[in-house]
Amino acid sequence: MAGDRAGRRLGAGDLGGPLGERATLVQFSSAFCQPCRATRRILADVAALVPGVAHVEIDAEGALGLVRDLGVERTPTVLVLDREGRVVRRAAGQPRKADVIAALGEAL
C-alpha cells in the first residue's frame, strides 16, 4: 500500500458514516467490479479482527466529487485513515489481508 498526500482528512460527512475509534478502512467500489467483492470481504475481516477499526464502502459513481478530490482512478481503491480521519495509506486494486493489517500499523 502506497502513501498519500499528507494532511488530507475525511470525516463522517465525507464517508456517510462514523469513523472508527482507532482507524477506518475506506473502500471505493463500483457495481460490476469483481475485485471489489473480494476486497469487501478482506476489509470486513480485518475490521472484525482489529478492535476500533471500521470499514466503510463508498460507491464511486455516487460520490464523484469525493472521487475527484482524492484522485481515485480505479476500483477498488482503499484508504487507511487514522482516528482523526487523516489518510495515512492508499492502494488501488485488491489488497492482500496481510498488507491491510500492516498498513493499519501506521494508523494505530
ROSE-4610 file (N, C-alpha, C; in Angstrom, 1 decimal, always signed):
// ROSE-4610
residu = [M/M/M/A/A/A/G/G/G/D/D/D/R/R/R/A/A/A/G/G/G/R/R/R/R/R/R/L/L/L/G/G/G/A/A/A/G/G/G/D/D/D/L/L/L/G/G/G/G/G/G/P/P/P/L/L/L/G/G/G/E/E/E/R/R/R/A/A/A/T/T/T/L/L/L/V/V/V/Q/Q/Q/F/F/F/S/S/S/S/S/S/A/A/A/F/F/F/C/C/C/Q/Q/Q/P/P/P/C/C/C/R/R/R/A/A/A/T/T/T/R/R/R/R/R/R/I/I/I/L/L/L/A/A/A/D/D/D/V/V/V/A/A/A/A/A/A/L/L/L/V/V/V/P/P/P/G/G/G/V/V/V/A/A/A/H/H/H/V/V/V/E/E/E/I/I/I/D/D/D/A/A/A/E/E/E/G/G/G/A/A/A/L/L/L/G/G/G/L/L/L/V/V/V/R/R/R/D/D/D/L/L/L/G/G/G/V/V/V/E/E/E/R/R/R/T/T/T/P/P/P/T/T/T/V/V/V/L/L/L/V/V/V/L/L/L/D/D/D/R/R/R/E/E/E/G/G/G/R/R/R/V/V/V/V/V/V/R/R/R/R/R/R/A/A/A/A/A/A/G/G/G/Q/Q/Q/P/P/P/R/R/R/K/K/K/A/A/A/D/D/D/V/V/V/I/I/I/A/A/A/A/A/A/L/L/L/G/G/G/E/E/E/A/A/A/L/L/L]
num = [1/1/1/2/2/2/3/3/3/4/4/4/5/5/5/6/6/6/7/7/7/8/8/8/9/9/9/10/10/10/11/11/11/12/12/12/13/13/13/14/14/14/15/15/15/16/16/16/17/17/17/18/18/18/19/19/19/20/20/20/21/21/21/22/22/22/23/23/23/24/24/24/25/25/25/26/26/26/27/27/27/28/28/28/29/29/29/30/30/30/31/31/31/32/32/32/33/33/33/34/34/34/35/35/35/36/36/36/37/37/37/38/38/38/39/39/39/40/40/40/41/41/41/42/42/42/43/43/43/44/44/44/45/45/45/46/46/46/47/47/47/48/48/48/49/49/49/50/50/50/51/51/51/52/52/52/53/53/53/54/54/54/55/55/55/56/56/56/57/57/57/58/58/58/59/59/59/60/60/60/61/61/61/62/62/62/63/63/63/64/64/64/65/65/65/66/66/66/67/67/67/68/68/68/69/69/69/70/70/70/71/71/71/72/72/72/73/73/73/74/74/74/75/75/75/76/76/76/77/77/77/78/78/78/79/79/79/80/80/80/81/81/81/82/82/82/83/83/83/84/84/84/85/85/85/86/86/86/87/87/87/88/88/88/89/89/89/90/90/90/91/91/91/92/92/92/93/93/93/94/94/94/95/95/95/96/96/96/97/97/97/98/98/98/99/99/99/100/100/100/101/101/101/102/102/102/103/103/103/104/104/104/105/105/105/106/106/106/107/107/107/108/108/108]
x = [+0.9/+0.0/+0.9/+0.6/+1.4/+1.0/+1.8/+1.5/+0.5/+0.1/-0.9/-0.5/-1.2/-1.0/-1.1/-0.1/-0.1/-1.2/-1.8/-2.8/-4.2/-4.5/-5.9/-6.7/-7.8/-8.6/-10.0/-10.6/-12.0/-12.8/-14.1/-14.9/-16.2/-17.1/-18.3/-19.1/-19.1/-19.9/-19.3/-18.0/-17.4/-17.8/-17.7/-17.9/-19.3/-20.2/-21.6/-21.8/-20.8/-20.9/-19.8/-19.8/-18.8/-17.4/-16.4/-15.0/-14.9/-14.0/-13.7/-13.0/-13.1/-12.4/-10.9/-10.3/-8.8/-8.4/-9.2/-8.8/-10.0/-10.0/-11.1/-10.5/-11.0/-10.7/-11.8/-11.4/-12.4/-12.2/-13.2/-13.1/-14.0/-13.4/-14.2/-14.4/-15.7/-16.1/-17.1/-17.3/-18.3/-19.1/-20.3/-21.2/-20.7/-20.0/-19.7/-18.2/-17.6/-16.2/-16.0/-15.5/-15.2/-14.3/-13.1/-12.1/-12.7/-13.7/-14.4/-15.0/-15.6/-16.3/-15.3/-14.2/-13.2/-12.6/-12.4/-11.8/-12.7/-14.0/-15.0/-14.9/-14.7/-14.6/-13.3/-12.2/-10.9/-11.0/-11.5/-11.6/-12.5/-13.6/-14.6/-14.0/-13.2/-12.5/-11.5/-10.7/-9.7/-10.4/-11.5/-12.2/-12.8/-13.2/-13.7/-12.6/-11.4/-10.3/-9.6/-9.6/-8.9/-9.9/-9.9/-10.8/-10.7/-11.8/-11.8/-11.6/-11.6/-11.4/-12.7/-13.1/-14.3/-14.0/-14.9/-14.8/-16.0/-15.7/-16.7/-16.6/-17.6/-17.6/-18.3/-17.7/-18.3/-18.5/-19.7/-20.0/-19.3/-18.3/-17.5/-18.4/-19.4/-20.2/-21.2/-21.5/-22.4/-21.7/-20.3/-19.5/-18.5/-18.9/-17.9/-17.0/-17.6/-16.9/-15.7/-16.0/-15.0/-14.0/-14.4/-13.5/-12.5/-13.0/-12.1/-11.2/-11.7/-10.9/-9.7/-10.0/-9.0/-8.1/-8.5/-7.8/-7.9/-9.1/-9.4/-9.6/-8.8/-8.8/-9.4/-9.4/-9.9/-10.5/-11.3/-11.9/-11.4/-11.2/-11.2/-10.0/-10.3/-9.2/-9.5/-8.5/-8.6/-7.8/-8.4/-7.7/-7.7/-6.6/-6.5/-6.4/-7.4/-7.5/-7.1/-6.4/-6.2/-7.4/-7.3/-8.5/-9.1/-8.2/-8.6/-9.1/-9.1/-9.6/-8.5/-7.2/-6.2/-5.8/-5.6/-5.3/-3.8/-3.5/-2.1/-1.6/-2.5/-2.1/-3.1/-2.7/-3.6/-3.2/-4.1/-3.8/-4.9/-4.5/-5.5/-5.4/-6.5/-6.5/-6.8/-7.0/-7.4/-6.2/-6.3/-5.1/-5.1/-3.9/-3.8/-4.1/-4.7/-5.1/-3.8/-2.7/-1.5/-1.1/-1.2/-0.9/-1.8/-3.1/-4.0/-3.7/-3.4/-3.0/-1.7/-0.8/+0.5/+0.2/-0.6/-0.9/-1.6/-2.4/-3.2/-2.2/-1.0/+0.0/+0.4/+0.3/+0.7/-0.4/-1.7/-2.8/-3.1/-2.6/-2.9/-1.9]
y = [-1.2/+0.0/+1.2/+2.1/+3.4/+4.5/+5.4/+6.6/+7.5/+8.6/+9.5/+10.9/+11.9/+13.3/+13.6/+14.2/+14.5/+15.5/+15.3/+16.4/+16.2/+15.4/+15.2/+14.5/+15.1/+14.5/+14.3/+13.2/+12.9/+12.7/+13.1/+13.0/+12.2/+12.1/+11.3/+11.9/+13.2/+13.8/+13.3/+13.1/+12.6/+11.2/+10.4/+9.0/+8.4/+9.3/+8.8/+7.9/+7.9/+7.2/+7.5/+7.1/+7.5/+6.8/+7.5/+7.0/+5.9/+5.0/+4.0/+4.7/+4.1/+4.7/+4.8/+3.8/+3.8/+4.0/+3.5/+3.7/+3.3/+3.7/+3.4/+3.0/+1.9/+1.4/+1.8/+2.7/+3.2/+2.6/+2.0/+1.3/+2.0/+2.4/+2.9/+1.8/+1.5/+0.4/+0.8/-0.1/+0.2/-1.1/-1.0/-2.1/-3.4/-3.3/-4.5/-4.9/-4.5/-4.7/-6.0/-7.0/-8.3/-8.2/-7.5/-7.4/-6.6/-5.8/-5.0/-6.0/-7.1/-8.0/-8.7/-9.1/-9.8/-8.8/-7.6/-6.5/-6.3/-6.2/-6.0/-7.1/-8.3/-9.4/-9.3/-9.0/-8.8/-7.7/-6.5/-5.4/-5.6/-6.3/-6.6/-7.6/-8.5/-9.5/-8.7/-7.8/-7.1/-6.2/-5.5/-4.7/-5.5/-6.7/-7.5/-8.1/-8.2/-8.7/-7.7/-6.5/-5.4/-4.5/-4.5/-3.6/-2.1/-1.4/+0.0/+0.4/-0.6/-0.3/-0.5/+0.5/+0.4/+0.3/-0.4/-0.5/+0.3/+1.2/+2.0/+1.8/+1.4/+1.2/+2.3/+3.0/+4.1/+3.7/+3.9/+3.7/+4.9/+4.6/+5.6/+6.4/+5.8/+6.5/+7.5/+7.2/+8.0/+9.1/+9.1/+10.1/+10.7/+11.2/+11.6/+12.8/+13.7/+14.8/+14.4/+13.4/+12.9/+12.1/+11.3/+10.6/+11.5/+12.6/+13.6/+14.2/+14.6/+15.3/+14.4/+13.1/+12.2/+11.5/+11.8/+11.3/+9.8/+9.3/+7.8/+7.6/+6.7/+6.5/+5.1/+4.2/+2.8/+2.3/+1.2/+0.5/-0.9/-1.5/-0.9/+0.0/+1.1/+1.9/+1.9/+1.6/+1.5/+2.6/+3.4/+4.3/+3.9/+4.1/+3.8/+5.1/+5.4/+6.6/+6.4/+7.3/+7.2/+7.7/+7.7/+8.1/+9.5/+10.4/+11.8/+11.9/+10.8/+10.9/+11.2/+11.3/+11.6/+10.3/+10.6/+9.5/+9.1/+7.9/+7.5/+6.5/+5.8/+4.8/+4.7/+4.3/+4.2/+3.1/+2.4/+1.4/+1.2/+0.9/+0.6/-0.8/-1.5/-2.9/-3.7/-5.0/-5.8/-6.1/-5.6/-5.8/-7.2/-7.6/-8.8/-8.5/-9.4/-9.2/-8.8/-9.4/-9.1/-7.6/-7.2/-5.8/-4.8/-5.1/-4.2/-4.2/-5.3/-5.3/-4.5/-4.7/-3.9/-2.4/-2.0/-0.6/+0.0/-0.8/-0.3/+0.1/-0.6/-0.3/+1.2/+1.8/+3.3/+4.2/+3.6/+4.4/+4.3/+3.2/+2.9/+3.5]
z = [+0.0/+0.0/+0.0/-0.8/-1.0/-0.1/+0.2/+1.0/+0.3/+0.9/+0.3/+0.7/+0.1/+0.4/+1.9/+2.5/+3.9/+4.2/+5.4/+5.8/+5.4/+4.4/+3.9/+5.0/+5.4/+6.4/+5.8/+6.2/+5.9/+7.2/+7.1/+8.3/+8.0/+8.9/+8.8/+7.6/+7.4/+6.3/+4.9/+4.8/+3.6/+3.3/+4.4/+4.4/+4.4/+4.9/+5.0/+6.3/+7.2/+8.4/+9.3/+10.6/+11.5/+11.3/+11.7/+11.7/+12.7/+12.5/+13.6/+14.7/+15.9/+17.1/+17.0/+16.3/+16.2/+14.7/+13.8/+12.3/+11.5/+10.2/+9.3/+8.0/+7.4/+6.1/+5.2/+4.2/+3.3/+1.9/+1.4/+0.1/-0.9/-2.1/-3.2/-4.1/-4.4/-5.2/-6.4/-7.3/-8.4/-8.5/-9.1/-9.1/-9.8/-10.8/-11.6/-11.4/-10.3/-10.0/-9.3/-9.9/-9.2/-8.1/-8.3/-7.2/-6.0/-6.2/-5.1/-4.1/-4.6/-3.7/-2.8/-3.4/-2.6/-1.6/-2.1/-1.2/+0.0/-0.3/+0.8/+1.9/+1.4/+2.4/+3.2/+2.5/+3.2/+4.3/+3.9/+4.8/+5.9/+5.7/+6.7/+7.7/+7.2/+8.1/+9.0/+8.4/+9.2/+10.2/+9.8/+10.7/+11.9/+11.6/+12.7/+13.6/+13.1/+13.8/+14.7/+14.3/+15.0/+15.7/+17.0/+17.8/+17.4/+17.3/+17.0/+15.5/+14.6/+13.2/+12.5/+11.7/+10.9/+9.4/+8.7/+7.3/+6.7/+5.8/+5.1/+3.6/+2.9/+1.5/+0.8/-0.2/-0.9/-2.4/-2.9/-4.3/-5.1/-5.9/-6.6/-7.5/-8.1/-9.1/-8.3/-7.1/-6.3/-5.5/-5.6/-4.8/-5.7/-6.9/-7.9/-7.4/-6.6/-6.1/-5.2/-4.3/-3.4/-4.2/-5.2/-6.0/-6.7/-7.3/-7.9/-7.0/-5.8/-4.8/-4.3/-4.2/-3.7/-4.9/-6.1/-7.2/-7.4/-7.0/-7.2/-8.7/-9.3/-10.7/-11.1/-10.1/-10.4/-9.1/-9.3/-8.2/-8.2/-7.0/-5.7/-5.4/-4.7/-4.1/-2.6/-1.8/-0.4/+0.3/+1.2/+2.0/+3.4/+4.1/+5.6/+6.3/+7.1/+7.9/+9.3/+10.0/+11.4/+12.1/+13.5/+14.3/+14.0/+13.5/+13.2/+11.7/+11.0/+9.6/+8.6/+9.0/+8.1/+7.2/+5.9/+5.0/+5.3/+5.8/+6.1/+5.1/+4.4/+3.3/+2.3/+1.1/+0.0/-1.0/-1.6/-2.5/-3.5/-4.8/-5.8/-6.1/-6.4/-6.7/-5.4/-5.6/-4.5/-3.6/-2.3/-1.4/-0.8/-0.3/+0.5/+1.9/+2.6/+4.0/+4.9/+4.6/+5.4/+5.1/+3.9/+3.6/+4.3/+4.4/+5.1/+6.5/+7.1/+8.6/+8.8/+7.9/+8.0/+7.9/+6.9/+6.7/+7.9/+8.6/+9.8/+10.9/+10.9/+11.9/+11.8/+10.7/+10.6/+11.1/+11.1/+11.6/+13.1/+13.7/+15.1/+16.0]
